[in-house]
């Protein structure tokens, strides 16, 4: 026995699949975080870094991407650590509100 809709000549219309919209990137900026020994805090301050009160500082520069921030930090990390004991801790994202 056949389904009544099939025998009456009706057509099955397939729905188009909905496309997922690309995710909107969150707007904001990236900064580098550094661990600065007390005796060298004046260097961080002179560079415009922001103290966080736990011995770590945020670099003053804002970067559009994580990769840009890390690339910039890599240029200075060895020098900072070798000469002043300043350690690079990584990047942090700050969303725009």
C-alpha positions in Angstrom: 0.0 0.0 0.0 1.3 3.4 -0.9 1.1 6.6 1.1 -1.8 8.8 -0.1 0.4 11.8 -0.7 2.7 9.9 -3.0 -0.1 8.5 -5.1 -1.8 11.9 -5.5 1.1 13.4 -7.5 2.3 15.8 -4.7 6.0 16.6 -4.6 8.2 16.6 -1.6 10.1 19.8 -1.3 13.4 19.6 0.5 14.3 22.4 2.9 17.5 24.2 2.4 19.9 23.7 5.3 20.5 26.8 7.3 24.0 28.0 7.2 25.8 28.9 10.4 26.9 32.5 10.6 30.5 33.0 11.3 31.3 33.8 14.9 31.8 37.4 15.5 35.2 38.0 17.0 35.1 39.7 20.4 36.5 43.2 20.1 39.2 44.2 22.5 43.0 44.1 22.8 45.8 42.0 24.1 48.6 43.0 26.5 51.7 41.3 27.7 52.1 40.4 31.3 55.5 40.4 33.1 56.8 39.4 36.5 59.1 42.2 37.7 61.4 42.0 40.7 60.9 44.8 43.3 64.4 46.3 42.7 63.5 46.8 39.0 59.9 48.1 39.3 61.2 51.6 38.4 62.1 50.2 34.9 58.6 48.9 34.4 57.1 52.2 35.6 59.4 54.2 33.3 58.2 52.1 30.4 54.6 52.9 31.2 53.6 49.4 32.4 50.7 49.1 34.8 51.3 47.5 38.2 48.8 44.8 39.2 49.8 44.7 42.9 51.0 41.1 42.9 54.5 41.6 41.4 53.2 41.4 37.9 52.8 44.2 35.4 50.9 44.7 32.2 52.9 46.2 29.3 51.6 49.6 28.1 51.1 48.6 24.5 47.9 47.2 23.2 47.9 44.6 20.4 45.2 43.6 18.0 46.0 39.9 18.3 47.6 37.4 20.6 50.2 36.6 18.0 51.3 40.3 17.7 51.6 40.6 21.4 53.7 37.5 21.8 55.9 38.4 18.8 56.7 41.7 20.4 57.4 40.1 23.8 59.8 37.6 22.3 62.0 40.4 21.0 62.5 41.6 24.6 62.0 38.6 26.9 65.6 37.2 26.8 67.1 40.6 27.4 64.7 41.5 30.2 65.3 38.2 32.0 69.1 38.1 31.5 69.7 41.6 32.7 66.9 42.3 35.2 65.3 39.0 36.1 62.0 40.2 34.5 60.0 37.1 33.4 57.5 37.1 30.5 54.3 35.4 31.7 52.1 35.5 28.6 49.4 37.5 27.0 46.0 38.6 28.3 42.9 39.7 26.5 40.9 42.7 27.5 37.4 43.0 25.9 36.0 46.4 24.9 32.8 47.3 26.7 
